[in-house]
Amino acid sequence: MRRDILAWIIPALFIALALALLSPGASGISLAGFGLLLLLSAVSLYSAWRWGGGGRGLAVMIALAFLLRLGLGVFFTLALPAWGYPEPAQQAGYLFPDAWRRDVEAFQVAQSGTSLFFNAELQFGSDQYGGLGLLSATIYRFLSPDAHRQMLLLIPGALIFALGVPFLRRALTLGWNAKLAGLAVWIYILYPEGLFFTASQMREPYLIGLSAVAFWAVLGWREERRGAILAGLLSVGGMALISYRAALFIAGSLALLFWIEYILGKRWGSLGWIGLAAGALAVVAFTWYWFREVAGWDMLVTMRQSGMLASVLKNLPDVLHVPFIVAYGLLQPVLPATIADPSIPLWHNVAVLRALGWYVLLPLLVYAALTVWRCADLAERKRMIWALLLTVVWVVVASARAGGDMTDNPRYRTIFLVWLALLAAWAVQRAISARDPWLLRWLLVEAVFLGFFTQWYLVRYAGSSDKLPFFTMVGWIVALSALILAGGWVWDRYRRKKLR
């Protein structure tokens, strides 16, 4: 055995002992269950680290991606019953009601002795948690038959997400450069909403981690063809078991990238256009009815639950209701609202961190959207336009699908974390290398927005009527933002003339 693998195995065994003691029914069965899962995780992550090129930097990235999610999941499991809301899911130690219901059902099926495959109680084959229910029930039946140890299910999610790290870094190094790859991977690991939604027994860590593997399968096609085929099939198949609709969109996005990389511009590229058009029509036909129905229902629920949103919509023409709700969903979680919201300390801090992460990322995405068209390198420009257009489509779909919901909207959006991290890292690298002041200007625009809305929400939650009318405030924000952007444009033209 190589000596360096012990640096992965020994900490895993200590963590297994700690989790076994923290879980119900501490016993040899508990230690064996945690020990086996963490030992498999350590060996898998070690193998991925070596495949990714090794090195201390990659080891830190992989270990941190795994330990942050496992550690946060354990923290919330223990903290929510004491510091969370008096709701069944939180009192049971779960961040989300979906995770609680699915996990309890999986444990009940595991104890029932019935067949796990194609079990209707696990919703196998549904778009939500069929495959995840099967995985959960399997782990409970064979590794925890005597007690419901919910922290066991945090381990495979953290493992799959962390396995995406070396694949993502290698893919971005092939398609762009090592510096961009490093920055994007750190965003992938540390983005607050990515942490929040992957530190639970949910589908997000699997979908995000497997999408990173599938991303490498496309860009690594020339480098390692057999490995790319195997990685692509396993990752897309795994995503399909968790959520076939998300898998369909991600697989379609990566098929488009494959076409751009290897077919576009070739003699037989016309076949690619035909295949692309057929695939796009198939996706639209397959998902349109479902999307229309659920999006309409989610928007209705959002309007009913938000008094502020309902009052604003009363003053807008009907034709603007859907665009307004989608725009509102794009801003969720709204940072000024989370700052002013008088919720319990645990959830207040979580909400502020989630919102802060999105509002740091958002101006980078806007800057990337306005700058990518000027990229001098043709191959890079094609890849970035691909990433931008697919991200815009997915984020808008997520906003329409969940309306203005503070949880589901960002949760759907975060599934595209690989694309978000790429765009944000590219924007930072370009702004620095080109010494472009436009990123700072967009940050100033965001500061104006946050300043006005934070004051507005603070006054609103204080119960005071002494606040600007909503549309008057929007007018001020638009006017000041236009002044910043127009002033920047005039200043740039003045400087160019002066340099001549």
C-alpha positions in Angstrom: 0.0 0.0 0.0 1.3 3.4 -0.9 2.1 5.5 2.2 0.2 8.6 1.0 -3.1 6.8 1.0 -2.9 6.5 4.8 -3.3 10.3 4.9 -6.8 9.8 3.5 -7.8 6.6 5.3 -6.8 7.4 8.9 -8.8 10.6 9.2 -11.8 8.8 7.6 -11.7 6.2 10.3 -11.6 8.8 13.1 -14.5 10.6 11.5 -16.4 7.3 11.3 -15.9 6.8 15.0 -17.1 10.3 15.8 -20.3 9.9 13.7 -21.0 6.5 15.1 -21.0 8.0 18.6 -23.2 10.9 17.6 -25.8 8.7 15.9 -28.6 6.7 17.5 -27.8 3.3 18.8 -24.1 3.6 19.1 -22.8 0.1 18.5 -20.6 -2.1 16.4 -23.1 -1.9 13.6 -23.0 1.9 13.7 -19.2 2.0 13.6 -19.1 -0.6 10.8 -21.7 1.3 8.7 -19.9 4.7 9.0 -16.5 3.0 8.7 -17.3 1.2 5.5 -18.8 4.3 3.8 -16.0 6.6 4.8 -13.3 4.0 3.9 -14.8 3.7 0.4 -15.0 7.5 0.2 -11.4 7.9 1.3 -10.2 5.3 -1.3 -12.3 6.9 -4.1 -11.2 10.4 -3.3 -7.6 9.3 -3.2 -7.9 7.6 -6.6 -9.5 10.7 -8.0 -6.8 12.9 -6.6 -4.1 10.8 -8.2 -6.0 10.7 -11.5 -6.3 14.5 -11.4 -2.5 14.9 -11.1 -2.0 14.8 -7.4 -0.4 17.7 -5.5 -1.2 19.4 -2.2 -3.4 22.0 -3.8 -5.8 19.4 -5.4 -5.7 17.4 -2.1 -6.9 20.4 -0.2 -9.6 21.1 -2.7 -11.0 17.6 -2.7 -10.8 17.2 1.1 -12.4 20.6 1.8 -15.2 19.9 -0.7 -16.0 16.6 1.1 -15.5 17.7 4.7 -17.4 21.0 4.4 -20.5 19.2 3.2 -20.3 16.4 5.6 -19.5 18.7 8.5 -22.3 21.2 7.7 -24.7 18.3 7.3 -23.8 16.9 10.7 -24.0 20.4 12.2 -27.5 21.0 10.9 -28.6 17.5 12.0 -27.6 18.3 15.6 -28.4 22.1 15.6 -31.9 22.2 14.0 -33.8 20.4 16.7 -32.4 22.9 19.2 -32.2 26.1 17.2 -34.5 25.6 14.2 -38.2 26.2 13.7 -40.7 23.9 15.5 -41.5 22.0 12.3 -41.4 18.2 11.9 -38.5 18.2 9.4 -36.3 20.6 11.3 -37.0 19.0 14.7 -35.9 15.7 13.1 -32.6 17.4 12.0 -33.4 17.9 8.3 -32.9 21.1 6.3 -35.7 20.3 3.9 -39.1 18.7 4.2 -38.4 16.7 1.0 -35.3 15.2 2.5 -37.1 14.3 5.7 -40.0 12.6 4.0 -37.9 10.7 1.5 -35.4 9.6 4.1 -38.1 8.4 6.5 -39.8 6.5 3.7 -36.5 4.9 2.6 -35.8 3.7 6.2 -39.3 2.2 6.5 -38.9 0.4 3.2 -35.5 -0.9 4.3 -37.0 -2.4 7.4 -40.1 -3.8 5.7 -38.1 -6.6 3.9 -39.8 -5.9 0.6 -37.9 -5.7 -2.7 -36.1 -2.4 -3.1 -36.1 -2.4 -6.9 -39.1 -0.8 -8.6 -40.7 -0.3 -5.2 -43.6 2.2 -5.5 -43.0 3.6 -2.1 -39.5 4.8 -3.2 -41.0 6.5 -6.3 -38.4 4.8 -8.4 -38.3 6.4 -11.9 -40.0 9.6 -10.8 -38.3 12.9 -11.5 -37.7 13.7 -7.9 -36.1 11.0 -5.7 -36.5 7.6 -7.2 -32.9 6.7 -7.5 -32.0 8.6 -4.3 -34.7 6.6 -2.5 -33.3 3.4 -3.7 -29.8 4.4 -2.6 -31.0 5.4 0.8 -33.0 2.3 1.4 -30.1 0.1 0.3 -27.7 1.8 2.7 -30.2 1.5 5.6 -31.0 -2.1 4.9 -27.4 -3.4 4.8 -25.5 -0.8 6.9 -28.1 0.4 9.5 -30.8 -2.2 9.9 -31.2 -1.6 13.6 -31.6 2.2 13.8 -32.3 5.3 11.6 -28.9 6.9 11.3 -29.7 9.7 8.9 -26.1 11.1 8.9 -25.1 8.0 6.9 -26.8 9.5 3.9 -24.7 12.7 4.1 -21.6 10.7 3.1 -22.4 9.5 -0.5 -23.7 13.0 -1.4 -20.5 14.7 -0.1 -18.4 12.0 -1.9 -20.1 12.5 -5.3 -19.8 16.3 -5.1 -16.1 16.1 -4.1 -15.3 13.6 -6.9 -16.4 16.4 -9.3 -13.5 18.5 -8.2 -10.6 16.9 -10.1 -12.8 16.3 -13.2 -13.9 20.0 -13.2 -10.3 21.2 -12.8 -9.0 19.0 -15.5 -11.8 20.0 -17.9 -11.3 23.7 -17.4 -7.6 23.4 -17.7 -8.1 21.7 -21.1 -10.6 24.2 -22.3 -9.2 27.4 -20.8 -6.2 27.6 -18.5 -5.0 26.5 -15.1 -5.6 29.8 -13.3 -9.2 30.0 -14.5 -9.7 26.3 -13.5 -8.4 26.9 -10.0 -10.6 29.9 -9.4 -13.7 28.2 -10.8 -13.1 25.1 -8.7 -12.9 27.3 -5.5 -16.2 28.9 -6.5 -17.6 25.4 -7.0 -16.4 24.3 -3.5 -17.2 27.5 -1.5 -20.2 29.1 -3.1 -22.6 29.5 -0.2 -25.8 28.2 -1.9 -23.8 25.3 -3.3 -22.8 24.5 0.3 -26.3 24.8 1.7 -28.0 22.7 -0.9 -25.4 19.9 -0.9 -25.1 19.5 2.9 -28.3 17.5 3.1 -29.9 14.3 1.9 -31.0 15.9 -1.3 -30.4 15.4 -5.0 -28.2 18.5 -5.6 -24.8 17.1 -4.5 -25.3 14.2 -7.0 -26.5 16.3 -9.9 -23.7 18.9 -9.4 -20.9 16.5 -8.9 -21.9 14.2 -11.8 -22.4 17.2 -14.1 -18.7 18.1 -13.4 -17.7 14.6 -14.4 -19.8 14.7 -17.6 -18.3 18.1 -18.4 -14.8 16.5 -18.4 -16.2 13.7 -20.5 -16.8 16.2 -23.3 -13.6 18.2 -23.1 -11.5 15.2 -22.3 -12.6 13.4 -25.4 -9.4 14.0 -27.3 -7.2 13.3 -24.2 -8.7 10.0 -23.1 -11.5 8.7 -25.3 -12.4 5.5 -23.6 -12.3 7.1 -20.2 -14.5 10.0 -21.5 -17.1 7.6 -22.9 -17.2 5.6 -19.6 -17.4 8.8 -17.5 -20.1 10.3 -19.7 -22.3 7.2 -19.6 -22.0 6.7 -15.8 -22.5 10.4 -14.9 -25.5 10.9 -17.2 -27.0 7.6 -16.1 -26.5 8.5 -12.5 -28.2 11.9 -13.0 -31.1 10.3 -14.8 -31.8 8.0 -11.8 -31.9 11.1 -9.5 -33.8 13.5 -11.8 -34.3 12.6 -15.4 -35.5 16.1 -16.4 -32.4 17.7 -15.0 -30.3 15.0 -16.6 -32.0 15.6 -19.9 -31.2 19.3 -19.8 -27.6 18.8 -18.6 -26.9 16.1 -21.2 -28.4 18.2 -23.9 -26.2 21.1 -22.9 -23.1 19.0 -23.0 -24.1 17.4 -26.3 -24.2 21.0 -27.7 -20.7 21.6 -26.4 -19.6 18.4 -28.0 -21.1 19.6 -31.3 -19.3 22.9 -31.0 -16.0 21.3 -30.2 -15.9 18.5 -32.6 -18.5 18.9 -35.4 -19.1 22.6 -36.0 -17.1 23.7 -39.1 -16.4 20.1 -40.3 -17.5 18.9 -43.8 -20.2 16.8 -42.3 -21.2 19.5 -39.8 -24.6 19.8 -41.5 -25.6 16.5 -39.9 -24.8 18.1 -36.6 -27.2 20.9 -37.3 -29.9 18.3 -38.1 -29.2 16.3 -35.0 -29.1 19.5 -32.9 -32.5 20.7 -34.2 -34.1 17.3 -33.7 -32.7 17.1 -30.2 -33.9 20.6 -29.3 -37.4 19.8 -30.6 -37.5 16.5 -28.6 -36.5 18.3 -25.4 -39.1 21.0 -25.9 -41.8 18.5 -26.8 -40.9 16.3 -23.8 -40.8 19.0 -21.2 -43.1 21.8 -22.4 -46.4 20.6 -21.0 -44.9 19.7 -17.6 -43.1 23.0 -17.4 -46.1 25.1 -18.3 -48.3 23.4 -15.7 -45.8 23.4 -12.8 -44.6 26.9 -13.6 -48.1 28.3 -13.6 -48.9 26.7 -10.3 -45.7 27.8 -8.6 -46.2 31.4 -9.7 -49.8 31.3 -8.3 -48.5 30.0 -5.0 -45.8 32.6 -4.9 -48.3 35.4 -5.4 -50.6 34.0 -2.7 -47.8 33.7 -0.2 -46.2 37.1 -0.7 -48.3 40.1 0.2 -45.7 42.5 -1.0 -45.5 40.8 -4.4 -49.3 40.7 -4.7 -49.6 44.4 -4.0 -47.0 45.2 -6.6 -48.6 43.0 -9.3 -51.9 44.9 -8.8 -50.3 48.0 -10.2 -48.8 46.2 -13.2 -50.6 45.1 -16.4 -51.4 41.4 -16.6 -48.9 41.0 -19.5 -46.1 42.0 -17.1 -46.9 39.6 -14.3 -44.9 36.7 -15.5 -41.8 38.7 -16.5 -41.9 40.5 -13.1 -42.1 37.2 -11.1 -39.3 35.7 -13.2 -37.2 38.8 -12.5 -38.1 38.7 -8.8 -37.1 35.0 -8.8 -33.7 35.9 -10.4 -33.0 38.1 -7.3 -33.9 35.4 -4.8 -32.8 35.2 -2.0 -33.1 39.0 -1.9 -30.2 40.2 0.2 -31.9 43.4 1.6 -34.9 41.3 2.7 -32.7 38.7 4.4 -30.8 41.4 6.2 -34.0 43.0 7.5 -35.9 39.8 8.1 -36.4 39.3 11.9 -36.1 35.5 11.8 -34.4 33.2 14.3 -30.6 33.6 14.4 -29.6 30.3 12.8 -31.8 30.8 9.7 -31.1 34.5 9.6 -27.4 33.9 9.3 -27.9 31.1 6.7 -30.1 33.3 4.6 -27.7 36.3 4.7 -24.8 34.1 3.6 -26.8 32.5 0.8 -27.9 35.8 -0.5 -24.5 37.4 -0.2 -23.0 34.6 -2.3 -25.5 35.1 -5.0 -25.2 38.9 -5.0 -21.4 38.6 -5.3 -21.8 36.2 -8.3 -24.6 38.1 -10.0 -22.6 41.1 -11.3 -19.9 38.7 -12.5 -22.5 37.0 -14.6 -23.8 40.3 -16.0 -20.3 41.4 -16.8 -19.5 38.0 -18.5 -22.7 38.3 -20.5 -21.8 41.7 -21.8 -18.1 40.9 -22.4 -18.0 37.4 -23.9 -18.9 38.6 -27.4 -15.7 40.6 -27.5 -13.5 37.6 -26.7 -10.7 37.5 -29.3 -10.0 33.8 -29.3 -12.7 32.2 -31.5 -12.7 28.7 -29.8 -12.9 30.4 -26.4 -15.6 32.7 -27.5 -17.7 29.8 -28.8 -17.4 27.9 -25.5 -18.2 31.0 -23.4 -21.2 31.9 -25.6 -22.4 28.2 -25.1 -21.9 28.5 -21.3 -23.7 31.9 -21.2 -26.7 31.0 -23.3 -27.3 27.7 -21.5 -26.9 29.3 -18.1 -29.4 32.1 -19.0 -31.9 29.6 -20.2 -31.6 27.4 -17.1 -31.7 30.3 -14.7 -34.8 31.8 -16.3 -36.4 28.3 -16.4 -35.6 27.9 -12.7 -37.1 31.3 -11.9 -40.3 30.6 -13.8 -40.5 27.0 -12.4 -40.2 28.2 -8.8 -41.6 31.7 -9.1 -40.2 33.9 -6.4 -39.7 31.1 -4.0 -36.6 31.6 -1.7 -35.7 28.0 -1.5 -36.7 26.1 -4.7 -35.7 28.9 -7.1 -32.1 29.0 -5.9 -32.0 25.2 -5.5 -32.9 24.6 -9.2 -30.5 27.4 -10.2 -27.6 25.9 -8.2 -27.8 22.6 -10.2 -26.0 24.5 -12.9 -23.1 25.4 -10.5 -20.5 24.2 -12.9 -21.6 26.7 -15.5 -22.0 29.5 -12.9 -18.5 28.9 -11.6 -17.0 28.9 -15.1 -18.7 32.2 -16.0 -17.8 33.9 -12.8 -14.1 32.8 -12.9 -13.9 33.9 -16.5 -15.3 37.3 -15.7 -12.8 37.9 -12.9 -9.9 36.8 -14.9 -10.9 38.9 -17.9 -11.5 42.0 -15.8 -8.1 41.7 -14.1 -6.1 40.9 -17.3 -7.8 43.6 -19.4 -8.0 46.2 -16.5 -11.6 46.7 -17.5 -13.5 49.2 -15.3 -16.9 47.9 -16.3 -16.9 45.2 -13.7 -16.5 47.8 -11.0 -19.3 49.9 -12.6 -21.7 46.9 -12.4 -20.7 46.4 -8.8 -21.6 50.1 -8.2 -25.0 49.5 -9.9 -25.6 46.6 -7.6 -24.6 48.8 -4.6 -27.2 51.3 -5.5 -29.9 48.6 -5.7 -28.8 47.1 -2.4 -28.7 50.5 -0.6 -32.2 51.5 -1.6 -33.8 48.1 -1.1 -32.1 47.5 2.3 -33.5 50.8 3.6 -36.9 50.0 2.1 -37.0 46.5 3.7 -35.7 47.8 7.1 -38.5 50.4 7.2 -41.1 47.9 6.1 -40.2 45.2 8.7 -40.1 47.9 11.4 -43.8 48.5 10.6 -43.3 52.2 9.6 -45.2 53.8 6.7 -42.4 56.3 6.2 -40.8 54.7 3.1 -40.5 55.5 -0.5 -43.3 54.1 -2.8 -42.1 51.0 -4.5 -42.1 52.4 -8.1 -40.6 55.7 -7.0 -37.7 53.8 -5.5 -37.3 51.7 -8.6 -37.2 55.0 -10.6 -34.4 56.3 -8.5 -32.4 53.0 -8.8 -32.8 53.0 -12.6 -31.9 56.7 -12.9 -28.7 56.4 -10.7 -27.7 53.2 -12.4 -28.1 54.8 -15.8 -26.0 57.7 -14.6 -23.2 55.3 -13.5 -23.2 53.4 -16.8 -23.6 56.3 -19.1 -20.9 58.3 -17.2 -18.6 55.3 -17.5 -19.2 55.1 -21.3 -18.6 58.9 -21.7 -15.4 58.7 -19.6 -14.0 55.8 -21.7 -14.6 57.7 -24.9 -13.0 60.8 -23.4 -9.9 58.8 -22.4 -9.6 57.2 -25.8 -9.7 60.6 -27.5 -7.1 62.0 -25.1 -4.7 59.1 -25.7 -4.9 59.7 -29.4 
